Amino acid sequence: MEKSNIGLIGLGIMGQNLALNLADKGWSVSVWNRPKSGASESVADHFVRVRGKGKSIIACEELEDFAQTLQRPRIVMLMVTAEAVTEVIEKIIPYLDEDDIIIDGGNSNFEDTERRVDELYKRGFYFIGAGISGGEEGALHGASIMPGGAVEAWPVVKPILQSIAAIAEDGTPCCEWVGSGGAGHYVKMVHNGIEYAEMQLIAEVYSLMKQVGNMNNEEMGLIFARWNETDMRSYLIEITSKILRHRDVTGDYVLDKILDVANQKGTGRWSVQNALNLNEPLDMVAEAVFARDLSEKKKLRETLSRTYNRDTNLALYQRDELLAQLFDTLSVSRIVSYAQGFSLMRKASDTYQWNLNYASVALIWREGCILRSELLNSIAKAFLSNSQLENLLAVSSFSEKVKHTLPSWKKIIAMAVKEEITIPALSAALNYFYGITTAHLSANLIQAQRDFFGAHTFERIDEPRGSFFHELWRS
């Protein structure tokens, strides 16, 4: 019997679509899914009979049979929840041989991936943590894939993973080796963190359009569609324009019927937690995560809105001027979001010794993923010109844009404060910009306070860095 090129475990919608994508690209695929209690037909059999009919996909009932259908070295791709990865690894390993490869294509924490790479090395296997972005559509037609881990396995899996990746305009696949250990899942985590920030930024601009600009859904949808024809072009801007104009069977806008409570799966929070561990500012993502947390307090928000009775008559603003300022503000805030995200990756790369290629990361994100946008071409160009670039705000093209848009940016933030409209991410972007461009911060007072009550010492401006002093403040 001819062996399959790759095996896939986990047939949720992402796993199914990846299996179909693999088969469509000419690979033979074996699939297995844990048994469903009480079902007359296995998940794998049903998938092959219905969606996989006529394709080179083999349904397997038992993991031992699944392993026997795979060519050596075996490549086993896991598309299961982060909580189930360890359990599935332990179930499949008894049927694998030395030098076989396990790929975790789910949203696992990079620290778990780092540990699994080392543990499986010791047991004779190669482990890859592959961040995959693009949702079910990307899984089926081409995703952005960020593999990292055991580099020895990369030549074996490279043709397969790159074949199912999205293709950029220049013809290159949006899949390239990221680095050792948990680097692949880390880059995916930061991708998701920036995604949180971008979604929050767009939501805040939508809120300002609606409340201050008094615009209806159709008008806002057309505005976002026009913005998507500029250098603002991105997947999130594109789908926002479609969401705003989408109606249900009754003719009502679906968006207006959706409860204002935003859920989350945790990758944004992981990004913030890691940024805290590395002492790296990531306040835009943090504010986006907290905004979702705040949205869940629906009953309390309704109660307090009645307590404080904040309903006010908003001032009227000239629409064209308002839209121009909002466009500028969103454009520059997105740059800040990427500046924070890439700065975090640089700190992580140095800390974990991954040697990340930031231009490559930007190129991987150009198509297939949720963040795909025109802006990533400029970011890739910046890192190709200077691989040691410390912060995107130091790039001349970005700094010129910031200088040009700063007046609009400040006006929008001031207007939102005046009109009592919450804009945590937009505000965080401006505050970060002010902070990172301020030569002398008020942190000297904080350090003096720390020395006063805890003798934590301080450095002096008239002494070399690295020399520490303590003052007898109470004498």
C-alpha positions, 0 to 999 in steps of 0.5 A, a space after each residue: 500500500 502506498 503511504 501517505 505524505 503526512 498525517 493530521 490529527 484533529 478534524 475541527 474546521 481548521 483541521 478539516 480545511 488544512 487536510 483539504 488544502 494538503 490534498 488539493 496541493 497533491 499530498 496524500 493525507 491520513 486523518 484521525 480524530 478522537 472517537 465521538 461518543 454514541 456516533 454511528 460513524 467516526 469523525 474521520 470516516 464522515 469527513 472523508 465520505 463527505 468533504 474529502 470525497 474523491 480526494 487523497 485522504 485516508 480515514 483511520 480508526 486507530 492511532 496505530 493504523 494511522 501511524 502505519 499509513 505514513 511514510 518515513 520519516 513520519 510527519 504528524 500534524 496536530 490540530 487540537 486545542 492547546 490543552 490537548 497537545 500533551 495528551 495527543 503526543 503521548 498517545 501517538 508516540 508509541 507508534 512512531 520511530 526515531 527521527 519522526 516529526 510532530 508539528 503542533 499547528 494550534 495556538 499553543 503557548 510558546 513556553 510549552 512549545 519550547 519545552 516540548 522541543 527539548 523533551 522530544 529531542 531527548 526522546 528521539 523525535 523532532 517537534 515543530 510549533 507552527 503558528 497558523 493564521 488566516 482562520 478557516 478560509 486561510 486553512 483551506 486556501 492558503 494561510 500565513 504559517 510561522 514554523 519554529 522548533 527543531 530546525 533539522 526537520 525543516 527541510 523535510 516539512 518545508 515543501 509541504 508547509 510552503 505549498 499550503 501557505 498563502 502566496 504574496 504578490 511577488 510569488 513567494 509563499 507566506 511561510 518561512 522558518 522562524 527560529 528554534 524552540 518556541 519561536 514560531 508560536 511566539 511570533 504567532 502570539 505577537 501577531 495575535 496581540 497586534 491583531 487585538 490592538 488593530 481590532 480595538 483601534 478600528 472599533 474606536 474609530 467606528 465609535 467616533 464616526 457613529 457618535 461624533 460624526 452621526 454617520 449611519 452604517 451604510 455611510 461608515 461602510 463606504 468610508 472604510 471601503 474607500 480607505 481600503 483603496 489607499 495605503 490603509 488597505 488591510 484585511 481588517 479594514 476590508 471586512 469592517 466595510 462589509 460588516 457595517 453594510 451587512 443586513 439580515 433577512 429582515 433588512 436590518 443591519 446585523 451589527 446593530 443586533 450584536 451584543 457589545 460583549 467581546 470574547 477572547 481566546 487568550 493569545 492577546 493576554 499571553 502577549 501582554 504577560 510576556 511583555 511584562 516579563 520582558 519589561 517591554 511596553 505593549 500598552 496598546 495590546 494591553 488596553 485592547 485586552 482590558 477593553 474586552 474584559 470591560 465589555 464583559 461587565 455588561 450589567 454593571 456598565 448598564 447600572 453605572 450608566 444610569 447612576 452617572 447619567 452621562 448622556 450628553 448632546 454631542 457637538 457637531 463636527 465638520 464631517 470631511 475634516 473629522 474623517 480626514 483626522 480619523 484617517 490620519 489617527 488610525 494610520 499612525 496608531 497602526 504604525 505604533 501598534 506594529 512598533 510595539 509588537 516588533 520591539 517586543 519580538 526583538 527583546 524576546 529574540 535577544 532573551 531567548 536567543 532565537 535570532 529572529 528575522 524581522 523582515 521575514 516575519 513581516 513578509 510572512 504576514 503579507 498574505 493569508 493572515 488576519 493582519 495582512 495589509 499594505 503596511 507590512 510591505 513598508 515594515 519589511 522594507 524597513 528591516 531589509 534596509 536595517 536588520 538592527 532597527 530598534 524601533 519602527 518609529 525611527 524609520 524616516 518614512 514612518 517618522 515623516 508620517 507621524 510628524 504630518 499626522 500628529 496635529 490630527 492625532 491630538 485633535 481626535 484624542 482631545 475631542 474624544 475626551 471632551 465628548 466622553 467617548 472611550 478610546 483606550 487604544 488610540 490614547 495608548 498609541 499617542 501616550 506611547 509616542 509621547 513617552 518614547 520621544 521624550 528625552 527626560 521623563 519624570 521617572 527620576 522622581 519615581 526612582 527617588 521615591 524608591 530610594 527614599 523608602 527602600 534604599 533601591 539606589 539610583 543613577 545620576 546624570 552627572 555620573 557614568 551609567 551603571 554607577 549607583 548611589 543612595 541618598 540619606 533622605 531623612 537626615 
